[in-house]
Amino acid sequence: MSIFYFLVQQTMFFSIPLLIVALGGMFSERSGVINIGLEGTMILGGFTGILFISSVQHVIPGQAVLLLAVIVSAGTGIVVSLLHAYASINMKADQIISGTAINMLAPALAIYIARMIRTVQQIPFENQFHISKVPLLGDIPVIGPLFFSNTYLTTYLGFLILAGAAFVLYKTRFGLRLRSCGEHPQAADSAGINVYAMRYAGVMISGALAGLGGLVFVIPTSTQFNAEVAGYGFLALAVLIFGQWKPLLILAAAFFFGLMKAVSSSYSGIPIFASIPIPAYVYKMIPYIATLVVLAFSSKASQAPRAEGIPYDKGRR
């Protein structure tokens, strides 16, 4: 049973950042703007968040510094996303190329700034954020060891973001307008909706969640930031497509890919996998092979927003 608890907890560590970033991509693409710059936004958001933690955690102890770092990372993501939004919405640039430019710029910029500040590209921090057991909740049989032991505050933040995203998308006027801009922007415009503003909002939310996802990825898995997020931005795009741009399906997809990642990273601690004479690099390939297989079978049935990736020109009908 302890192996089961261990595997579920590891899956949570890998699934939550995927969930957060994929939900960010959902808001952007639901508004009609493709954002493949999630990887680069994660890198810069994770970089600024970890740099903030490393700089102030000797002054601000415990979980408070993590909550402040969440704001820093999300803010960085918004700034980065504005570059993509301006190029895609105002300049009518190719959205794939704009996102690719962010992915190319981000690691180089993070390394450059890190070396200017610290002379090395690694930004170390002291992990003070691990929660061995949540009081009272951690003592609940089965549920306690699964969800309230050996965890991080960022795990619960991910579920709050999921609930908030589902509510905003389907239960608010903003969500309805956002979805209409991604499906029929001309009709939305004729109804008095500012398509440009809604698309800016979608891309900015996407940036905020992607920047936050970079921080959430690093906290449980490392004690330093090295200007990379292991391709999680691209995995989040796969989660988004597999999840059909819908929050609950995205949750299921994130847990599937998170499980694959947990197996590939922790196979040596799972007796059934450790006993199989398979080279380590085969396990490392599991998440990416699973991505290719899932996309091959699900991409034909995917129902992307109709106006996704199509620049909107207010003067044309």
Secondary structure, DSSP 8 states (H G I E B T S, - for coil): -HHHHHHHHHHHHHHHHHHHHHHHHHHHHHHT----THHHHHHHHHHHHHHHHHHHTTTS-THHHHHHHHHHHHHHHHHHHHHHHIIIIIS---HHHHHHHHHHHHHHHHHHHHHHHHSSS-EE------EEE-TTGGGSTTHHHHHSEEE-HHHHHHHHHHHHHHHHHHHSHHHHHHHHHHH-HHHHHHTT--HHHHHHHHHHHHHHHHHHHHHHHHHHH-SEE-S--TTHHHHHHHHHHHTTT-HHHHHHHHHHHHHHHHHHHHGGGSHHHHTS---HHHHHHHHHHHHHHHHHHHGGG----TTTT----TT--
